[in-house]
Amino acid sequence: MAKFSKQHYQEFAGIFREEFDSIVRANEPVAYKHAAADKMWGVIQRVSDLFERDNERFNRDHFMAVIKGERPVNSRPPRG
């Protein structure tokens, strides 16, 4: 049985989305923004690995789409 619930995944995705938005809006040089975003993507990849180990039904592509703002935080991944 998974240790994390759908609500946990949604909370993490929402937090990561907010952080990315704050990086984009920051009044910093572009090089800093790229470095910060790259570092954050590394953390997100590691968290996604954890989620995949925890739950075989975890949908990494959907999770990333939510973080990028391509899907709503409370959306459901496609079944298939």
ROSE-4610 file (N, C-alpha, C; in Angstrom, 1 decimal, always signed):
// ROSE-4610
residu = [M/M/M/A/A/A/K/K/K/F/F/F/S/S/S/K/K/K/Q/Q/Q/H/H/H/Y/Y/Y/Q/Q/Q/E/E/E/F/F/F/A/A/A/G/G/G/I/I/I/F/F/F/R/R/R/E/E/E/E/E/E/F/F/F/D/D/D/S/S/S/I/I/I/V/V/V/R/R/R/A/A/A/N/N/N/E/E/E/P/P/P/V/V/V/A/A/A/Y/Y/Y/K/K/K/H/H/H/A/A/A/A/A/A/A/A/A/D/D/D/K/K/K/M/M/M/W/W/W/G/G/G/V/V/V/I/I/I/Q/Q/Q/R/R/R/V/V/V/S/S/S/D/D/D/L/L/L/F/F/F/E/E/E/R/R/R/D/D/D/N/N/N/E/E/E/R/R/R/F/F/F/N/N/N/R/R/R/D/D/D/H/H/H/F/F/F/M/M/M/A/A/A/V/V/V/I/I/I/K/K/K/G/G/G/E/E/E/R/R/R/P/P/P/V/V/V/N/N/N/S/S/S/R/R/R/P/P/P/P/P/P/R/R/R/G/G/G]
num = [1/1/1/2/2/2/3/3/3/4/4/4/5/5/5/6/6/6/7/7/7/8/8/8/9/9/9/10/10/10/11/11/11/12/12/12/13/13/13/14/14/14/15/15/15/16/16/16/17/17/17/18/18/18/19/19/19/20/20/20/21/21/21/22/22/22/23/23/23/24/24/24/25/25/25/26/26/26/27/27/27/28/28/28/29/29/29/30/30/30/31/31/31/32/32/32/33/33/33/34/34/34/35/35/35/36/36/36/37/37/37/38/38/38/39/39/39/40/40/40/41/41/41/42/42/42/43/43/43/44/44/44/45/45/45/46/46/46/47/47/47/48/48/48/49/49/49/50/50/50/51/51/51/52/52/52/53/53/53/54/54/54/55/55/55/56/56/56/57/57/57/58/58/58/59/59/59/60/60/60/61/61/61/62/62/62/63/63/63/64/64/64/65/65/65/66/66/66/67/67/67/68/68/68/69/69/69/70/70/70/71/71/71/72/72/72/73/73/73/74/74/74/75/75/75/76/76/76/77/77/77/78/78/78/79/79/79/80/80/80]
x = [+0.8/+0.0/+0.9/+0.5/+1.2/+1.2/+2.3/+2.5/+1.9/+1.9/+1.4/+0.1/-0.8/-2.1/-2.1/-3.2/-3.3/-3.2/-3.7/-3.6/-2.2/-1.3/+0.1/+0.7/+0.5/+1.1/+0.6/-0.7/-1.2/-0.5/-0.3/+0.3/+1.8/+2.5/+3.9/+3.9/+3.0/+3.0/+2.7/+1.7/+1.4/+2.6/+3.3/+4.4/+5.5/+5.8/+6.8/+6.4/+5.1/+4.6/+4.8/+4.5/+4.6/+6.1/+7.0/+8.4/+8.9/+8.5/+8.9/+8.3/+7.1/+6.5/+7.3/+7.8/+8.6/+9.9/+10.5/+11.8/+11.6/+10.6/+10.3/+10.1/+9.3/+9.0/+10.1/+11.1/+12.2/+12.9/+13.3/+14.1/+15.6/+15.9/+17.3/+17.8/+19.1/+19.6/+19.1/+19.0/+18.5/+19.3/+20.7/+21.5/+21.2/+20.9/+20.5/+19.2/+18.2/+16.9/+17.1/+18.0/+18.2/+18.9/+19.8/+20.5/+19.6/+18.7/+17.8/+16.8/+16.3/+15.3/+15.9/+17.2/+17.9/+18.0/+18.4/+18.6/+17.3/+16.2/+14.9/+14.4/+14.7/+14.3/+15.0/+16.2/+16.9/+16.2/+15.8/+15.0/+13.7/+13.0/+11.7/+11.9/+13.0/+13.2/+13.4/+14.2/+14.4/+13.1/+12.3/+11.0/+10.1/+10.1/+9.3/+9.8/+11.1/+11.6/+11.1/+11.0/+10.5/+9.0/+8.3/+6.8/+6.6/+7.5/+7.3/+7.6/+8.6/+8.9/+7.7/+7.1/+6.0/+4.7/+4.5/+3.2/+3.4/+3.2/+3.4/+2.4/+1.4/+0.4/+0.7/+1.8/+2.2/+2.5/+1.9/+2.1/+3.1/+4.3/+5.4/+5.0/+4.6/+4.3/+3.2/+2.2/+1.1/+1.6/+2.4/+2.9/+3.7/+4.6/+5.4/+4.5/+3.5/+2.6/+1.9/+1.6/+1.0/+2.0/+3.2/+4.2/+4.5/+4.5/+4.7/+3.5/+2.4/+1.2/+0.4/+0.7/-0.1/-1.4/-1.5/-2.7/-3.0/-4.3/-4.6/-4.1/-3.8/-3.2/-4.2/-5.5/-6.4/-6.9/-6.2/-6.6/-6.2/-6.8/-6.4/-5.7/-4.7/-4.0/-4.9/-4.6/-5.4/-5.2/-6.2/-6.2/-5.8/-5.1/-4.8/-3.9]
y = [-1.2/+0.0/+1.3/+2.2/+3.5/+4.3/+4.9/+5.8/+7.2/+7.6/+8.9/+8.8/+9.8/+9.8/+10.8/+10.8/+11.7/+13.1/+13.4/+14.7/+15.1/+14.2/+14.5/+14.9/+14.1/+14.4/+15.8/+16.1/+17.4/+18.5/+18.3/+19.3/+19.6/+18.5/+18.7/+19.4/+19.0/+19.6/+21.1/+21.5/+22.9/+23.7/+23.1/+23.8/+24.0/+22.9/+23.1/+24.1/+24.1/+25.1/+26.5/+26.8/+28.1/+28.5/+27.6/+27.9/+28.3/+27.5/+27.8/+29.2/+29.5/+30.8/+31.9/+31.7/+32.7/+32.9/+31.8/+32.0/+32.8/+32.5/+33.3/+34.8/+35.1/+36.4/+37.2/+36.5/+37.1/+38.1/+39.2/+40.3/+39.9/+38.8/+38.3/+38.2/+38.1/+37.9/+36.5/+36.5/+35.2/+34.0/+34.2/+33.1/+32.5/+33.4/+32.9/+32.1/+32.6/+32.0/+30.6/+30.5/+29.2/+28.2/+28.7/+27.8/+27.4/+28.3/+27.9/+26.9/+27.1/+26.2/+24.8/+24.8/+23.5/+22.7/+23.5/+22.8/+22.3/+23.1/+22.6/+21.4/+21.4/+20.2/+18.9/+19.1/+17.9/+17.4/+18.3/+17.9/+17.3/+17.8/+17.3/+15.9/+15.7/+14.3/+13.3/+13.7/+12.8/+12.5/+13.6/+13.4/+12.4/+12.6/+11.8/+10.3/+10.1/+8.8/+8.1/+8.9/+8.4/+8.1/+8.9/+8.7/+7.4/+7.2/+6.0/+4.7/+4.8/+3.6/+3.4/+4.5/+4.4/+3.8/+4.3/+3.9/+3.6/+2.4/+2.0/+2.7/+3.3/+4.0/+5.5/+6.0/+7.4/+7.7/+8.8/+9.2/+10.5/+10.2/+11.2/+12.3/+11.9/+12.9/+13.9/+13.4/+14.2/+15.1/+14.6/+15.4/+16.5/+16.3/+17.3/+18.4/+17.9/+18.8/+19.8/+19.3/+20.1/+21.1/+20.7/+21.6/+22.7/+22.4/+23.4/+24.3/+24.0/+24.8/+24.4/+23.2/+22.8/+22.1/+21.7/+21.0/+21.6/+21.6/+22.1/+21.1/+21.7/+20.9/+19.8/+20.0/+19.0/+18.1/+18.1/+17.3/+15.8/+15.0/+13.5/+13.1/+12.2/+11.8/+10.9/+10.9/+10.0/+8.5/+7.8/+6.3/+5.6/+4.6/+3.9/+2.8]
z = [+0.0/+0.0/+0.0/-0.8/-0.9/+0.4/+0.7/+1.9/+1.6/+0.3/+0.0/-0.7/-0.5/-1.1/-2.3/-3.0/-4.1/-3.6/-2.4/-1.9/-1.6/-1.2/-1.0/-2.3/-3.3/-4.7/-5.1/-4.9/-5.3/-4.5/-3.2/-2.4/-2.9/-3.1/-3.6/-4.9/-5.9/-7.2/-7.0/-6.2/-5.9/-5.4/-4.4/-3.9/-4.9/-5.7/-6.8/-7.8/-8.2/-9.1/-8.6/-7.3/-6.7/-6.7/-6.4/-6.4/-7.8/-8.8/-10.2/-10.6/-10.2/-10.6/-9.9/-8.7/-8.0/-8.6/-9.1/-9.8/-11.1/-11.8/-13.1/-12.8/-11.7/-11.4/-10.7/-10.2/-9.5/-10.3/-9.6/-10.3/-10.2/-10.9/-10.9/-12.3/-12.5/-13.9/-14.4/-15.7/-16.4/-16.0/-16.0/-15.7/-14.3/-13.3/-12.0/-12.1/-12.8/-13.0/-13.6/-14.6/-15.2/-14.2/-13.5/-12.5/-11.4/-10.9/-9.9/-10.4/-11.6/-12.2/-12.4/-12.9/-13.1/-11.8/-10.8/-9.4/-8.9/-9.1/-8.7/-9.4/-10.8/-11.5/-11.0/-10.6/-10.0/-8.8/-7.9/-6.7/-7.1/-8.1/-8.5/-9.1/-9.8/-10.4/-9.2/-8.2/-7.1/-6.3/-6.1/-5.5/-6.3/-7.6/-8.5/-8.4/-8.3/-8.2/-6.9/-5.8/-4.5/-4.7/-5.4/-5.6/-6.4/-7.4/-8.2/-7.4/-6.5/-5.7/-4.7/-4.3/-3.3/-3.9/-5.2/-5.8/-7.3/-7.7/-9.1/-10.0/-9.5/-10.4/-10.5/-9.8/-9.9/-11.4/-11.8/-13.2/-13.3/-13.5/-13.6/-14.6/-15.8/-16.8/-16.4/-15.8/-15.3/-14.2/-13.2/-12.1/-12.7/-13.7/-14.3/-15.0/-15.7/-16.4/-15.4/-14.2/-13.2/-12.7/-12.4/-12.0/-13.0/-14.3/-15.3/-15.6/-14.9/-15.1/-16.3/-16.9/-18.1/-17.7/-16.4/-15.9/-14.6/-14.2/-12.8/-11.7/-10.6/-9.5/-9.1/-9.1/-8.7/-9.9/-11.0/-12.1/-11.9/-12.7/-12.6/-13.8/-13.7/-14.9/-15.7/-17.0/-17.9/-17.5/-17.6/-17.4/-18.7/-18.6/-19.8/-19.7]
